[in-house]
Amino acid sequence: KWLKCALLPPKTPASAVEFAQIHRSAFATSRPWSTDELQRLMAQPGVHMSAVPGCFAMGRLVLDEVEILTVACTVGAQRQGLARRAMLALIDTSAVMGARSVFLEVAADNAPALGLYKSLDFEHLGLRAHYYQRRDGTKCDAFIFRKLLT
């Protein structure tokens, strides 16, 4: 059913439903992306994904830079190395597609994600103050990270 951390087959509504379920589980304090939002993103040029059961990573290649749009794992799939596998596959695929760098934003209070990105040799570039809005109305800063692939 799922490819082992590889570029996904043609983007179908069924996969968008599954990814929306994963995103909803992963982002309990923030607004998760809907099936429609994910389906629209998946249809855009340059958007590609890698996935394992319970976890996926989505990026968009523009010229020679990939922006990581989201990385999501269900609660039950967290802390098992799945996000790392999905990210590595997405980065590898992005490099084959011509990416020379990878860019992302991450909530400043998301310790597991910060640890993952630092372990993958992303460098901290800056901050977007009050970037994320939480379901309870509070806001959280975003850290900006980049990884050079060359």
N, C-alpha and C positions, 0 to 999 in steps of 0.2 A: 504494500500500500504506500509506504513512504520510501523515498530513495535515501540511501545512506549518505547524507551530507553531499549532495550533488545538486547541480542546477535542476530545478523541477521541470516536469513535462509541461505541455501547454496548460495555461492557467485557466482553471475551470471554476465555476461557481461553487462546486462541492468543496474544492480545496479552500476557497475563501471562507466558507462556513467553518471548516475545521480550524483554520488559522485565527478566525475571530474568537472561537471558543478558547484557544490557547491564550490569545491576547487578553481576553477577559479574566482568565485565571491569573495571569502574570501581573496585571496592572490593577490591583484591588483598590489602591488609593487614588489612582488617576483615572481619567476617562479612557476606557479601552476603545480601540478602533472597531467599527461595525463591519459586518460582512460586506456591505456596499462600499464602504471606504476602502477596505482591503482589495476588493475586486477591481475598483477603479485604479488603485495604485498598481496592482499587478498587471494591468493592461497598458501601462505607460511604457514608452520606449526606454530602454536601458535598465528597467527594473528586473532584478533577478533575486533568487532566493535559494537558500539551502535549508534542509530540514531533516530532523530525526523525530521519532515518535515523541510527541509532547513538547517539542521545541523547534523554533525556526528563527532564521535571520534573514532580513530583507535589506537590499541595498539598491541604489540607483546610480548608474554610471553616467556622468556628464563629462564629455571630453576625456580627460585622463584622471579624473577624481571620482571616487565612489563615496557617496554619502550613505552611511548606515541609517536606514529609516527606522528600523526597530529590531530588537532581539527580544524574544519572548519564550518563556518556558512555563508550563503549568506548575503549580505549586508542587505536585508530586514528582516532577521531573527536575526540580532545582537541586543544585549542589551535587550533581552527578557527572559533571564535565560535558554535558550535552550542548550548552551554549558555546563552550570553547570549540567543540567539534563543528558546530554550525558556523561559527565565526571564521574558523580556519578555512573551511570549505568555501565560504563566501569570498574571503580574501583571495584565495587561490584562483577561483573562477574569475574574480574581478581583474586580477593580474593578467590572466589569459585574454581577457576582453580588452586589455590595454590600459588598465588603471596603473597610475604611478604613485597614488596616495589614497588613503582612506581617512574619512572625516566622520566624526560623530559628536553628538551631544548626549550627556547623561546627567540625570538628576544628581545634584551634589550630595544627597543623602542616601544614594543607592550604593552602599558599601560592597555588596557582592559584584555588581557590575563594574565598579571602579577597580576592584581587585582583578577582575578578568581582563579589563583593558590594559591595565598596567602590566600584567603578566604577559600580554601579547605585544608588549613594547610600544604601546601608544604613548605619545607625549602630550602633556597637558599644555594647551595653548592659551586658554583664557576662560572667561566667565560670561554668561548671559544672566544678569540679575533678574530674579522673579520670572523666569522663563516658563516653568511648568505650573499649571493651576491644578490643585488637588480637588477631589470631589467635595471636601469639606470647606472649600473656598480659600484655603491658604495657598501660598505660592512658594515655590522652591527654585533655587538657582540651578542653572545647568553649567556643567563644565564642558569645555570644548576640547576634544582630543583629535590628534592626527597621527597617522602611521605612514611613513614613507615606504614604498615598495621597491625602490630602486637602490 
